[in-house]
């Protein structure tokens, strides 16, 4: 999509933007597991209903679509393995009709895994 970028939302700002041209993109974001809750500048939502935003912006007119990468589906086992390394999500950035991904994104639309950093 010409003139369209996709980035992650940090607070109210969209950062780490990439052209939404179908290329593979990678974001690295910081989050901390605190007690029974995931926290950090990129983490949104209430405890037990946390998520990350992917946001699409059109040059000259701003944000027009967002997707919530839901974190409440992360298992305790997966979080324990990720605690000393990284948590990785693989997700297609387009809906079946070719429009940008939107709404709440949960497995099987997103594949979470963990590994060493």
Residue pairs with C-beta under 8 A, 6 or more apart in sequence:
1 20
1 21
1 100
3 58
3 59
3 60
4 19
4 20
4 56
4 57
4 58
4 59
4 100
5 14
5 17
5 18
5 19
5 20
5 56
5 57
5 59
6 17
6 18
6 20
6 25
6 54
6 55
6 56
6 57
6 93
6 100
7 14
7 15
7 16
7 17
7 18
7 27
7 54
7 55
7 57
8 14
8 15
8 16
8 27
8 29
8 42
8 52
8 53
8 54
8 55
9 15
9 42
9 44
9 52
9 53
9 54
9 55
9 66
10 29
10 41
10 42
11 41
14 55
14 57
14 63
16 27
16 29
17 57
18 25
20 56
20 93
20 100
22 94
25 93
29 40
29 42
29 52
30 40
30 41
30 42
31 38
31 39
31 40
31 42
31 43
31 87
32 38
32 39
32 40
33 79
33 82
33 83
36 47
37 47
37 48
37 50
38 50
38 71
38 74
38 79
42 52
42 53
43 50
43 51
43 52
43 71
44 50
44 51
44 52
44 53
44 68
45 51
45 68
45 71
48 72
49 72
50 70
50 71
50 72
51 68
51 69
51 70
51 71
51 72
51 104
52 68
52 69
52 71
53 66
53 67
53 68
53 69
54 66
54 67
54 69
54 93
54 101
55 63
55 65
55 66
56 63
56 64
56 65
56 66
56 100
57 63
57 64
58 64
65 99
65 100
65 102
66 102
67 100
67 101
67 102
67 103
67 104
67 105
68 103
68 104
68 105
69 89
69 91
69 105
69 110
70 104
70 105
70 106
70 110
73 106
73 107
73 112
74 87
74 112
78 87
78 112
78 113
78 114
79 87
79 114
81 114
81 115
82 114
82 115
84 116
84 117
85 114
85 115
85 116
85 117
86 114
86 115
86 116
86 117
87 112
87 113
87 114
88 112
88 113
88 114
88 115
89 110
89 111
89 112
90 110
90 111
90 113
91 101
91 105
91 109
91 110
91 111
92 101
92 109
93 100
93 101
94 100
94 101
95 101
95 102
101 109
